[in-house]
Amino acid sequence: MKLIEQSAWKYLSVKLPIIGAFLLGVLPVLIQEGINTQLIPTEYHAILLSVVLPALAYIGRKIAQPKIKGSS
């Protein structure tokens, strides 16, 4: 059963949240793995740990989260 005839992927309002969620979920893990495996040079560790990862966490907290009904 097909609910709509058009693909939802052609709308920017569908693409942007998916891309954002992917980046906020994958980018910190890739950065941390790059640091752990020493693929990222040590001179960039301080910048990544003090600027990039906290900035990603801040952006992630600013994204509106759905309200869950029934929780106290």
N, CA, C and O of each residue as an XYZ file, in Angstrom:
288
protein
N       0.834     -1.170      0.000
C       0.000      0.000      0.000
C       0.884      1.240      0.000
O       1.778      1.378      0.835
N       0.632      2.121     -0.925
C       1.411      3.341     -1.045
C       0.543      4.508     -0.579
O      -0.542      4.736     -1.114
N       1.029      5.250      0.426
C       0.235      6.337      0.977
C       0.308      7.597      0.124
O      -0.683      8.313     -0.014
N       1.479      7.869     -0.447
C       1.601      9.045     -1.306
C       2.238      8.626     -2.627
O       3.016      7.674     -2.673
N       1.913      9.321     -3.669
C       2.433      8.988     -4.990
C       3.829      9.555     -5.231
O       4.587      9.021     -6.041
N       4.171     10.644     -4.524
C       5.457     11.299     -4.736
C       6.469     10.824     -3.703
O       6.108     10.382     -2.612
N       7.727     10.923     -4.065
C       8.782     10.582     -3.127
C       9.005     11.744     -2.160
O       9.122     12.896     -2.579
N       9.063     11.437     -0.875
C       9.290     12.478      0.130
C      10.717     12.993      0.099
O      10.989     14.081      0.606
N      11.642     12.227     -0.491
C      13.053     12.606     -0.509
C      13.340     13.812     -1.386
O      14.443     14.354     -1.321
N      12.405     14.246     -2.192
C      12.673     15.408     -3.038
C      12.474     16.720     -2.270
O      12.820     17.786     -2.782
N      11.928     16.660     -1.062
C      11.684     17.858     -0.263
C      12.845     18.135      0.683
O      13.337     17.240      1.369
N      13.269     19.392      0.703
C      14.381     19.795      1.559
C      14.023     19.637      3.034
O      14.898     19.362      3.855
N      12.762     19.806      3.376
C      12.338     19.667      4.774
C      12.452     18.222      5.264
O      12.425     17.978      6.470
N      12.575     17.285      4.364
C      12.790     15.884      4.729
C      14.288     15.580      4.738
O      14.777     14.871      5.618
N      15.004     16.109      3.770
C      16.427     15.813      3.632
C      17.270     16.405      4.758
O      18.129     15.715      5.307
N      17.041     17.670      5.112
C      17.892     18.338      6.095
C      17.892     17.678      7.475
O      18.970     17.492      8.040
N      16.748     17.318      8.043
C      16.804     16.644      9.342
C      17.525     15.293      9.289
O      18.226     14.925     10.231
N      17.355     14.575      8.215
C      18.030     13.276      8.083
C      19.543     13.468      7.992
O      20.305     12.763      8.655
N      19.970     14.418      7.176
C      21.404     14.704      7.034
C      21.972     15.198      8.356
O      23.054     14.776      8.764
N      21.249     16.091      9.027
C      21.701     16.616     10.317
C      21.826     15.535     11.370
O      22.817     15.486     12.098
N      20.837     14.673     11.457
C      20.879     13.583     12.432
C      22.031     12.636     12.139
O      22.693     12.151     13.056
N      22.268     12.373     10.855
C      23.378     11.501     10.476
C      24.714     12.126     10.881
O      25.573     11.457     11.457
N      24.879     13.408     10.576
C      26.140     14.073     10.914
C      26.351     14.161     12.416
O      27.458     13.915     12.896
N      25.309     14.510     13.171
C      25.452     14.603     14.621
C      25.672     13.244     15.263
O      26.239     13.159     16.353
N      25.239     12.197     14.614
C      25.452     10.858     15.159
C      26.775     10.247     14.757
O      27.396      9.536     15.547
N      27.212     10.512     13.545
C      28.402      9.847     13.013
C      29.678     10.671     13.205
O      30.732     10.111     13.511
N      29.596     11.972     13.033
C      30.798     12.808     13.074
C      31.557     12.722     14.399
O      32.778     12.569     14.369
N      30.902     12.811     15.559
C      31.663     12.675     16.805
C      32.353     11.320     16.946
O      33.467     11.235     17.464
N      31.695     10.278     16.489
C      32.295      8.940     16.576
C      33.523      8.853     15.676
O      34.550      8.308     16.078
N      33.420      9.389     14.457
C      34.570      9.374     13.545
C      35.735     10.195     14.083
O      36.890      9.784     13.972
N      35.438     11.349     14.663
C      36.498     12.180     15.239
C      37.172     11.445     16.382
O      38.400     11.412     16.459
N      36.382     10.854     17.275
C      36.964     10.144     18.409
C      37.793      8.947     17.957
O      38.866      8.698     18.507
N      37.316      8.209     16.970
C      38.083      7.074     16.456
C      39.375      7.549     15.776
O      40.412      6.894     15.881
N      39.305      8.681     15.085
C      40.508      9.236     14.472
C      41.547      9.625     15.502
O      42.747      9.469     15.273
N      41.089     10.134     16.641
C      42.001     10.480     17.734
C      42.554      9.217     18.375
O      43.756      9.121     18.621
N      41.683      8.242     18.648
C      42.111      7.004     19.315
C      43.112      6.218     18.472
O      44.072      5.665     19.009
N      42.900      6.165     17.179
C      43.791      5.386     16.311
C      44.943      6.215     15.757
O      45.734      5.722     14.953
N      45.040      7.468     16.182
C      46.113      8.391     15.799
C      46.139      8.680     14.301
O      47.198      8.959     13.738
N      44.964      8.612     13.650
C      44.866      9.037     12.255
C      44.858     10.559     12.156
O      45.306     11.133     11.163
N      44.342     11.205     13.206
C      44.342     12.661     13.279
C      45.609     13.073     14.021
O      45.868     12.569     15.114
N      46.407     13.984     13.446
C      47.648     14.398     14.100
C      47.394     14.967     15.500
O      46.348     15.563     15.759
N      48.349     14.777     16.381
C      48.179     15.173     17.782
C      48.007     16.679     17.952
O      47.396     17.108     18.930
N      48.521     17.489     17.043
C      48.361     18.943     17.195
C      46.916     19.398     17.002
O      46.579     20.522     17.373
N      46.057     18.554     16.430
C      44.647     18.887     16.247
C      43.752     18.347     17.353
O      42.569     18.683     17.401
N      44.287     17.526     18.236
C      43.484     16.917     19.288
C      42.842     17.970     20.185
O      41.652     17.884     20.487
N      43.614     18.955     20.611
C      43.077     19.974     21.526
C      41.962     20.771     20.869
O      40.956     21.069     21.512
N      42.124     21.117     19.607
C      41.092     21.877     18.893
C      39.824     21.040     18.775
O      38.728     21.537     19.034
N      39.964     19.785     18.391
C      38.797     18.923     18.230
C      38.069     18.691     19.547
O      36.840     18.734     19.599
N      38.831     18.444     20.611
C      38.212     18.130     21.895
C      37.649     19.352     22.599
O      36.711     19.228     23.386
N      38.204     20.537     22.333
C      37.738     21.726     23.043
C      36.781     22.582     22.230
O      36.074     23.407     22.808
N      36.730     22.417     20.905
C      35.872     23.270     20.080
C      34.840     22.453     19.299
O      33.639     22.685     19.432
N      35.295     21.513     18.499
C      34.401     20.832     17.558
C      33.391     19.933     18.272
O      32.191     20.055     18.027
N      33.840     19.046     19.136
C      32.917     18.134     19.811
C      31.924     18.861     20.719
O      30.740     18.523     20.698
N      32.358     19.856     21.526
C      31.363     20.619     22.300
C      30.385     21.393     21.406
O      29.213     21.525     21.756
N      30.844     21.899     20.271
C      29.946     22.606     19.353
C      28.892     21.648     18.798
O      27.721     22.012     18.695
N      29.291     20.443     18.443
C      28.325     19.449     17.966
C      27.329     19.080     19.059
O      26.142     18.909     18.781
N      27.796     18.955     20.296
C      26.897     18.649     21.408
C      25.908     19.793     21.630
O      24.728     19.548     21.884
N      26.375     21.033     21.537
C      25.506     22.202     21.705
C      24.435     22.237     20.624
O      23.262     22.476     20.910
N      24.842     21.998     19.384
C      23.883     21.985     18.276
C      22.863     20.870     18.483
O      21.672     21.065     18.240
N      23.318     19.719     18.924
C      22.416     18.600     19.173
C      21.386     18.895     20.256
O      20.241     18.452     20.165
N      21.794     19.650     21.290
C      20.846     20.004     22.351
C      19.848     21.055     21.892
O      18.740     21.109     22.426
N      20.195     21.882     20.932
C      19.311     22.948     20.460
C      18.228     22.439     19.510
O      17.236     23.130     19.274
N      18.407     21.258     18.975
C      17.403     20.694     18.078
C      16.206     20.261     18.923
O      16.355     19.552     19.918
N      15.041     20.694     18.516
C      13.815     20.399     19.278
C      13.582     18.895     19.337
O      13.637     18.207     18.317
N      13.323     18.397     20.528
C      13.055     16.985     20.736
C      11.551     16.800     20.884
O      10.879     17.658     21.456
N      11.019     15.705     20.383
C       9.571     15.469     20.514
C       9.192     15.222     21.981
O       9.958     14.641     22.749
N       8.003     15.673     22.339
C       7.492     15.449     23.693
C       6.932     14.030     23.785
O       6.220     13.571     22.893
N       7.262     13.356     24.864
C       6.773     12.000     25.067
C       5.623     12.061     26.066
O       5.796     12.508     27.200
N       4.456     11.609     25.637
C       3.284     11.628     26.499
C       3.312     10.422     27.426
O       3.781      9.346     27.055
N       2.809     10.618     28.619
C       2.723      9.531     29.578
C       3.910      9.447     30.524
O       3.873      8.678     31.485
N       4.960     10.218     30.276
C       6.110     10.204     31.171
C       5.906     11.217     32.288
O       5.370     12.302     32.061
N       6.332     10.862     33.485
C       6.177     11.788     34.616
C       7.427     12.573     34.828
O       7.487     13.404     35.735
